[in-house]
Amino acid sequence: MFDVDGGDEVLWIFDRAAGTILAGFGRPGHQAGEFTFLHSIVLDSDSNMFLGETIGGRRVQKFVPVEGDQGEDDQH
């Protein structure tokens, strides 16, 4: 499950069943991977993630999954 945290400008990734935070990314700013008024999220059928910013951000950023990042249980 994903949670858009526009206050801290972070996208949180949760394990819904366990109720725990798995990861999060982002920080305030205007560069790639940084957010200004993070507002919305959508995933397409290829698991590409689009994050929309509002007010001062006024853009959409696209994030493409990398090998091993599509839900498989990777052992690190």
Biopython code that builds the backbone (N, CA, C, O; Angstrom):
import numpy as np
from Bio.PDB.StructureBuilder import StructureBuilder

atoms = [
    (1, "MET", "N", (0.846, -1.151, 0.000)),
    (1, "MET", "CA", (0.000, 0.000, 0.000)),
    (1, "MET", "C", (0.905, 1.232, 0.000)),
    (1, "MET", "O", (1.971, 1.227, 0.617)),
    (2, "PHE", "N", (0.480, 2.274, -0.687)),
    (2, "PHE", "CA", (1.252, 3.509, -0.775)),
    (2, "PHE", "C", (0.519, 4.630, -0.051)),
    (2, "PHE", "O", (-0.711, 4.678, -0.041)),
    (3, "ASP", "N", (1.287, 5.530, 0.553)),
    (3, "ASP", "CA", (0.718, 6.713, 1.189)),
    (3, "ASP", "C", (1.521, 7.928, 0.759)),
    (3, "ASP", "O", (2.732, 7.999, 0.969)),
    (4, "VAL", "N", (0.829, 8.878, 0.155)),
    (4, "VAL", "CA", (1.450, 10.128, -0.259)),
    (4, "VAL", "C", (1.439, 11.072, 0.935)),
    (4, "VAL", "O", (0.374, 11.485, 1.395)),
    (5, "ASP", "N", (2.620, 11.415, 1.435)),
    (5, "ASP", "CA", (2.771, 12.297, 2.583)),
    (5, "ASP", "C", (3.222, 13.668, 2.078)),
    (5, "ASP", "O", (4.417, 13.939, 1.968)),
    (6, "GLY", "N", (2.247, 14.528, 1.772)),
    (6, "GLY", "CA", (2.552, 15.850, 1.247)),
    (6, "GLY", "C", (3.162, 16.783, 2.273)),
    (6, "GLY", "O", (3.780, 17.783, 1.905)),
    (7, "GLY", "N", (3.003, 16.479, 3.550)),
    (7, "GLY", "CA", (3.606, 17.310, 4.591)),
    (7, "GLY", "C", (5.113, 17.147, 4.659)),
    (7, "GLY", "O", (5.849, 18.127, 4.771)),
    (8, "ASP", "N", (5.568, 15.898, 4.591)),
    (8, "ASP", "CA", (7.007, 15.609, 4.645)),
    (8, "ASP", "C", (7.610, 15.388, 3.260)),
    (8, "ASP", "O", (8.822, 15.217, 3.127)),
    (9, "GLU", "N", (6.752, 15.393, 2.215)),
    (9, "GLU", "CA", (7.182, 15.171, 0.826)),
    (9, "GLU", "C", (7.848, 13.806, 0.664)),
    (9, "GLU", "O", (8.923, 13.686, 0.076)),
    (10, "VAL", "N", (7.180, 12.775, 1.203)),
    (10, "VAL", "CA", (7.681, 11.399, 1.130)),
    (10, "VAL", "C", (6.568, 10.485, 0.641)),
    (10, "VAL", "O", (5.411, 10.652, 1.026)),
    (11, "LEU", "N", (6.910, 9.529, -0.198)),
    (11, "LEU", "CA", (5.984, 8.465, -0.554)),
    (11, "LEU", "C", (6.330, 7.273, 0.333)),
    (11, "LEU", "O", (7.430, 6.727, 0.243)),
    (12, "TRP", "N", (5.393, 6.871, 1.186)),
    (12, "TRP", "CA", (5.597, 5.737, 2.091)),
    (12, "TRP", "C", (5.046, 4.466, 1.447)),
    (12, "TRP", "O", (3.999, 4.486, 0.799)),
    (13, "ILE", "N", (5.765, 3.363, 1.637)),
    (13, "ILE", "CA", (5.340, 2.058, 1.138)),
    (13, "ILE", "C", (5.108, 1.169, 2.358)),
    (13, "ILE", "O", (6.016, 0.939, 3.157)),
    (14, "PHE", "N", (3.881, 0.675, 2.488)),
    (14, "PHE", "CA", (3.471, -0.107, 3.651)),
    (14, "PHE", "C", (3.216, -1.562, 3.284)),
    (14, "PHE", "O", (2.847, -1.873, 2.152)),
    (15, "ASP", "N", (3.414, -2.440, 4.244)),
    (15, "ASP", "CA", (2.906, -3.803, 4.186)),
    (15, "ASP", "C", (1.551, -3.742, 4.879)),
    (15, "ASP", "O", (1.477, -3.687, 6.107)),
    (16, "ARG", "N", (0.499, -3.751, 4.102)),
    (16, "ARG", "CA", (-0.844, -3.563, 4.654)),
    (16, "ARG", "C", (-1.219, -4.662, 5.638)),
    (16, "ARG", "O", (-1.802, -4.384, 6.686)),
    (17, "ALA", "N", (-0.892, -5.893, 5.311)),
    (17, "ALA", "CA", (-1.257, -7.020, 6.174)),
    (17, "ALA", "C", (-0.570, -6.935, 7.536)),
    (17, "ALA", "O", (-1.191, -7.194, 8.567)),
    (18, "ALA", "N", (0.704, -6.573, 7.535)),
    (18, "ALA", "CA", (1.460, -6.500, 8.787)),
    (18, "ALA", "C", (1.313, -5.139, 9.469)),
    (18, "ALA", "O", (1.596, -5.000, 10.659)),
    (19, "GLY", "N", (0.869, -4.141, 8.706)),
    (19, "GLY", "CA", (0.726, -2.807, 9.268)),
    (19, "GLY", "C", (2.045, -2.115, 9.546)),
    (19, "GLY", "O", (2.154, -1.314, 10.474)),
    (20, "THR", "N", (3.055, -2.431, 8.732)),
    (20, "THR", "CA", (4.381, -1.850, 8.945)),
    (20, "THR", "C", (4.838, -1.058, 7.723)),
    (20, "THR", "O", (4.383, -1.301, 6.605)),
    (21, "ILE", "N", (5.733, -0.120, 7.951)),
    (21, "ILE", "CA", (6.336, 0.651, 6.866)),
    (21, "ILE", "C", (7.486, -0.168, 6.292)),
    (21, "ILE", "O", (8.376, -0.596, 7.027)),
    (22, "LEU", "N", (7.466, -0.385, 4.979)),
    (22, "LEU", "CA", (8.551, -1.107, 4.308)),
    (22, "LEU", "C", (9.655, -0.159, 3.860)),
    (22, "LEU", "O", (10.841, -0.467, 3.980)),
    (23, "ALA", "N", (9.254, 0.989, 3.345)),
    (23, "ALA", "CA", (10.227, 1.946, 2.813)),
    (23, "ALA", "C", (9.531, 3.272, 2.567)),
    (23, "ALA", "O", (8.309, 3.386, 2.667)),
    (24, "GLY", "N", (10.324, 4.252, 2.250)),
    (24, "GLY", "CA", (9.822, 5.553, 1.859)),
    (24, "GLY", "C", (10.896, 6.266, 1.066)),
    (24, "GLY", "O", (12.087, 6.021, 1.256)),
    (25, "PHE", "N", (10.471, 7.153, 0.172)),
    (25, "PHE", "CA", (11.464, 7.934, -0.552)),
    (25, "PHE", "C", (10.913, 9.303, -0.880)),
    (25, "PHE", "O", (9.703, 9.523, -0.935)),
    (26, "GLY", "N", (11.844, 10.215, -1.096)),
    (26, "GLY", "CA", (11.517, 11.583, -1.428)),
    (26, "GLY", "C", (11.970, 12.533, -0.340)),
    (26, "GLY", "O", (12.257, 12.136, 0.789)),
    (27, "ARG", "N", (12.024, 13.792, -0.712)),
    (27, "ARG", "CA", (12.329, 14.884, 0.210)),
    (27, "ARG", "C", (11.883, 16.169, -0.464)),
    (27, "ARG", "O", (11.621, 16.167, -1.667)),
    (28, "PRO", "N", (11.789, 17.258, 0.270)),
    (28, "PRO", "CA", (11.357, 18.509, -0.349)),
    (28, "PRO", "C", (12.360, 19.000, -1.380)),
    (28, "PRO", "O", (13.570, 18.910, -1.172)),
    (29, "GLY", "N", (11.858, 19.515, -2.485)),
    (29, "GLY", "CA", (12.728, 20.091, -3.508)),
    (29, "GLY", "C", (12.102, 20.035, -4.880)),
    (29, "GLY", "O", (10.973, 19.575, -5.047)),
    (30, "HIS", "N", (12.851, 20.508, -5.863)),
    (30, "HIS", "CA", (12.360, 20.579, -7.238)),
    (30, "HIS", "C", (13.170, 19.711, -8.208)),
    (30, "HIS", "O", (12.929, 19.755, -9.414)),
    (31, "GLN", "N", (14.116, 18.932, -7.705)),
    (31, "GLN", "CA", (14.921, 18.063, -8.553)),
    (31, "GLN", "C", (14.228, 16.702, -8.713)),
    (31, "GLN", "O", (13.230, 16.425, -8.048)),
    (32, "ALA", "N", (14.761, 15.869, -9.588)),
    (32, "ALA", "CA", (14.205, 14.527, -9.792)),
    (32, "ALA", "C", (14.227, 13.760, -8.475)),
    (32, "ALA", "O", (15.248, 13.720, -7.789)),
    (33, "GLY", "N", (13.093, 13.149, -8.125)),
    (33, "GLY", "CA", (12.983, 12.386, -6.890)),
    (33, "GLY", "C", (12.678, 13.220, -5.671)),
    (33, "GLY", "O", (12.486, 12.679, -4.582)),
    (34, "GLU", "N", (12.629, 14.527, -5.832)),
    (34, "GLU", "CA", (12.227, 15.426, -4.760)),
    (34, "GLU", "C", (10.814, 15.912, -5.061)),
    (34, "GLU", "O", (10.383, 15.897, -6.214)),
    (35, "PHE", "N", (10.097, 16.338, -4.035)),
    (35, "PHE", "CA", (8.699, 16.693, -4.225)),
    (35, "PHE", "C", (8.358, 18.044, -3.627)),
    (35, "PHE", "O", (8.929, 18.459, -2.618)),
    (36, "THR", "N", (7.421, 18.718, -4.265)),
    (36, "THR", "CA", (6.866, 19.967, -3.776)),
    (36, "THR", "C", (5.349, 19.834, -3.805)),
    (36, "THR", "O", (4.742, 19.814, -4.875)),
    (37, "PHE", "N", (4.745, 19.744, -2.636)),
    (37, "PHE", "CA", (3.307, 19.522, -2.493)),
    (37, "PHE", "C", (2.871, 18.216, -3.169)),
    (37, "PHE", "O", (1.959, 18.199, -3.995)),
    (38, "LEU", "N", (3.547, 17.124, -2.793)),
    (38, "LEU", "CA", (3.195, 15.786, -3.278)),
    (38, "LEU", "C", (1.721, 15.532, -3.003)),
    (38, "LEU", "O", (1.247, 15.752, -1.888)),
    (39, "HIS", "N", (0.994, 15.070, -4.017)),
    (39, "HIS", "CA", (-0.457, 15.033, -3.890)),
    (39, "HIS", "C", (-1.102, 13.712, -4.300)),
    (39, "HIS", "O", (-2.027, 13.259, -3.627)),
    (40, "SER", "N", (-0.648, 13.083, -5.375)),
    (40, "SER", "CA", (-1.360, 11.899, -5.879)),
    (40, "SER", "C", (-0.397, 10.873, -6.457)),
    (40, "SER", "O", (0.759, 11.164, -6.765)),
    (41, "ILE", "N", (-0.927, 9.651, -6.592)),
    (41, "ILE", "CA", (-0.140, 8.531, -7.115)),
    (41, "ILE", "C", (-1.034, 7.658, -7.975)),
    (41, "ILE", "O", (-2.220, 7.491, -7.692)),
    (42, "VAL", "N", (-0.452, 7.104, -9.030)),
    (42, "VAL", "CA", (-1.142, 6.111, -9.863)),
    (42, "VAL", "C", (-0.089, 5.157, -10.417)),
    (42, "VAL", "O", (1.033, 5.566, -10.714)),
    (43, "LEU", "N", (-0.453, 3.897, -10.553)),
    (43, "LEU", "CA", (0.413, 2.899, -11.172)),
    (43, "LEU", "C", (-0.268, 2.418, -12.439)),
    (43, "LEU", "O", (-1.485, 2.238, -12.463)),
    (44, "ASP", "N", (0.519, 2.204, -13.505)),
    (44, "ASP", "CA", (-0.057, 1.660, -14.730)),
    (44, "ASP", "C", (0.120, 0.144, -14.761)),
    (44, "ASP", "O", (0.628, -0.445, -13.806)),
    (45, "SER", "N", (-0.293, -0.476, -15.844)),
    (45, "SER", "CA", (-0.275, -1.944, -15.940)),
    (45, "SER", "C", (1.142, -2.523, -15.988)),
    (45, "SER", "O", (1.316, -3.729, -15.813)),
    (46, "ASP", "N", (2.163, -1.680, -16.224)),
    (46, "ASP", "CA", (3.553, -2.129, -16.221)),
    (46, "ASP", "C", (4.249, -1.816, -14.902)),
    (46, "ASP", "O", (5.470, -1.937, -14.800)),
    (47, "SER", "N", (3.481, -1.414, -13.890)),
    (47, "SER", "CA", (3.982, -1.043, -12.564)),
    (47, "SER", "C", (4.805, 0.235, -12.561)),
    (47, "SER", "O", (5.532, 0.494, -11.603)),
    (48, "ASN", "N", (4.705, 1.051, -13.629)),
    (48, "ASN", "CA", (5.307, 2.370, -13.604)),
    (48, "ASN", "C", (4.490, 3.222, -12.641)),
    (48, "ASN", "O", (3.261, 3.154, -12.634)),
    (49, "MET", "N", (5.171, 4.019, -11.834)),
    (49, "MET", "CA", (4.515, 4.847, -10.836)),
    (49, "MET", "C", (4.587, 6.304, -11.272)),
    (49, "MET", "O", (5.647, 6.800, -11.655)),
    (50, "PHE", "N", (3.453, 6.977, -11.210)),
    (50, "PHE", "CA", (3.379, 8.394, -11.545)),
    (50, "PHE", "C", (2.943, 9.146, -10.297)),
    (50, "PHE", "O", (1.891, 8.857, -9.727)),
    (51, "LEU", "N", (3.758, 10.118, -9.870)),
    (51, "LEU", "CA", (3.463, 10.909, -8.684)),
    (51, "LEU", "C", (3.220, 12.350, -9.104)),
    (51, "LEU", "O", (4.044, 12.963, -9.782)),
    (52, "GLY", "N", (2.076, 12.878, -8.691)),
    (52, "GLY", "CA", (1.701, 14.233, -9.062)),
    (52, "GLY", "C", (1.924, 15.214, -7.924)),
    (52, "GLY", "O", (1.661, 14.918, -6.759)),
    (53, "GLU", "N", (2.417, 16.389, -8.294)),
    (53, "GLU", "CA", (2.625, 17.474, -7.343)),
    (53, "GLU", "C", (1.678, 18.618, -7.709)),
    (53, "GLU", "O", (1.278, 18.769, -8.863)),
    (54, "THR", "N", (1.332, 19.414, -6.705)),
    (54, "THR", "CA", (0.405, 20.514, -6.914)),
    (54, "THR", "C", (1.040, 21.829, -6.450)),
    (54, "THR", "O", (2.187, 21.841, -6.005)),
    (55, "ILE", "N", (0.331, 22.884, -6.549)),
    (55, "ILE", "CA", (0.729, 24.244, -6.168)),
    (55, "ILE", "C", (2.105, 24.572, -6.759)),
    (55, "ILE", "O", (2.208, 24.749, -7.972)),
    (56, "GLY", "N", (3.171, 24.660, -5.943)),
    (56, "GLY", "CA", (4.496, 25.038, -6.435)),
    (56, "GLY", "C", (5.202, 23.967, -7.241)),
    (56, "GLY", "O", (6.151, 24.272, -7.963)),
    (57, "GLY", "N", (4.763, 22.710, -7.138)),
    (57, "GLY", "CA", (5.408, 21.626, -7.892)),
    (57, "GLY", "C", (4.918, 21.577, -9.320)),
    (57, "GLY", "O", (5.715, 21.614, -10.257)),
    (58, "ARG", "N", (3.595, 21.493, -9.493)),
    (58, "ARG", "CA", (2.930, 21.489, -10.798)),
    (58, "ARG", "C", (3.600, 20.585, -11.830)),
    (58, "ARG", "O", (3.914, 21.023, -12.937)),
    (59, "ARG", "N", (3.813, 19.339, -11.466)),
    (59, "ARG", "CA", (4.391, 18.377, -12.412)),
    (59, "ARG", "C", (4.001, 16.969, -12.010)),
    (59, "ARG", "O", (3.435, 16.732, -10.943)),
    (60, "VAL", "N", (4.325, 16.032, -12.910)),
    (60, "VAL", "CA", (4.169, 14.605, -12.653)),
    (60, "VAL", "C", (5.536, 13.976, -12.871)),
    (60, "VAL", "O", (6.203, 14.252, -13.868)),
    (61, "GLN", "N", (5.951, 13.127, -11.932)),
    (61, "GLN", "CA", (7.208, 12.391, -12.086)),
    (61, "GLN", "C", (6.884, 10.921, -12.301)),
    (61, "GLN", "O", (5.975, 10.374, -11.677)),
    (62, "LYS", "N", (7.640, 10.292, -13.190)),
    (62, "LYS", "CA", (7.460, 8.878, -13.494)),
    (62, "LYS", "C", (8.622, 8.091, -12.898)),
    (62, "LYS", "O", (9.786, 8.457, -13.055)),
    (63, "PHE", "N", (8.278, 6.995, -12.206)),
    (63, "PHE", "CA", (9.275, 6.095, -11.635)),
    (63, "PHE", "C", (9.050, 4.709, -12.227)),
    (63, "PHE", "O", (7.940, 4.179, -12.188)),
    (64, "VAL", "N", (10.113, 4.131, -12.775)),
    (64, "VAL", "CA", (10.051, 2.842, -13.454)),
    (64, "VAL", "C", (10.643, 1.777, -12.540)),
    (64, "VAL", "O", (11.733, 1.968, -12.002)),
    (65, "PRO", "N", (9.939, 0.651, -12.352)),
    (65, "PRO", "CA", (10.501, -0.402, -11.493)),
    (65, "PRO", "C", (11.773, -0.987, -12.106)),
    (65, "PRO", "O", (11.917, -1.081, -13.325)),
    (66, "VAL", "N", (12.685, -1.374, -11.221)),
    (66, "VAL", "CA", (13.917, -2.013, -11.684)),
    (66, "VAL", "C", (13.818, -3.509, -11.420)),
    (66, "VAL", "O", (12.979, -3.950, -10.634)),
    (67, "GLU", "N", (14.644, -4.263, -12.052)),
    (67, "GLU", "CA", (14.652, -5.726, -11.907)),
    (67, "GLU", "C", (14.666, -6.117, -10.433)),
    (67, "GLU", "O", (15.481, -5.613, -9.661)),
    (68, "GLY", "N", (13.762, -7.018, -10.044)),
    (68, "GLY", "CA", (13.684, -7.503, -8.681)),
    (68, "GLY", "C", (12.862, -6.623, -7.761)),
    (68, "GLY", "O", (12.790, -6.887, -6.560)),
    (69, "ASP", "N", (12.238, -5.577, -8.297)),
    (69, "ASP", "CA", (11.472, -4.627, -7.487)),
    (69, "ASP", "C", (9.972, -4.737, -7.714)),
    (69, "ASP", "O", (9.238, -3.816, -7.354)),
    (70, "GLN", "N", (9.495, -5.818, -8.290)),
    (70, "GLN", "CA", (8.083, -5.899, -8.638)),
    (70, "GLN", "C", (7.313, -6.866, -7.746)),
    (70, "GLN", "O", (6.433, -7.584, -8.222)),
    (71, "GLY", "N", (7.633, -6.889, -6.473)),
    (71, "GLY", "CA", (6.856, -7.667, -5.529)),
    (71, "GLY", "C", (7.400, -9.046, -5.216)),
    (71, "GLY", "O", (6.843, -9.736, -4.361)),
    (72, "GLU", "N", (8.469, -9.478, -5.877)),
    (72, "GLU", "CA", (9.029, -10.772, -5.556)),
    (72, "GLU", "C", (9.650, -10.709, -4.161)),
    (72, "GLU", "O", (10.062, -9.641, -3.708)),
    (73, "ASP", "N", (9.714, -11.839, -3.495)),
    (73, "ASP", "CA", (10.365, -11.899, -2.183)),
    (73, "ASP", "C", (11.867, -12.072, -2.383)),
    (73, "ASP", "O", (12.366, -13.195, -2.458)),
    (74, "ASP", "N", (12.574, -10.966, -2.467)),
    (74, "ASP", "CA", (14.020, -10.991, -2.640)),
    (74, "ASP", "C", (14.685, -11.183, -1.287)),
    (74, "ASP", "O", (14.284, -10.558, -0.306)),
    (75, "GLN", "N", (15.672, -12.020, -1.225)),
    (75, "GLN", "CA", (16.462, -12.199, -0.018)),
    (75, "GLN", "C", (17.748, -11.404, -0.179)),
    (75, "GLN", "O", (18.565, -11.714, -1.046)),
    (76, "HIS", "N", (17.935, -10.389, 0.642)),
    (76, "HIS", "CA", (19.143, -9.546, 0.568)),
    (76, "HIS", "C", (20.055, -9.818, 1.717)),
    (76, "HIS", "O", (21.117, -9.204, 1.821)),
]
sb = StructureBuilder()
sb.init_structure("model")
sb.init_model(0)
sb.init_chain("A")
sb.init_seg("    ")
for serial, (resi, resn, name, xyz) in enumerate(atoms, 1):
    if name == "N":
        sb.init_residue(resn, " ", resi, " ")
    sb.init_atom(name, np.array(xyz, "f"), 0.0, 1.0, " ", f" {name:<3s}", serial, name[0])
structure = sb.get_structure()
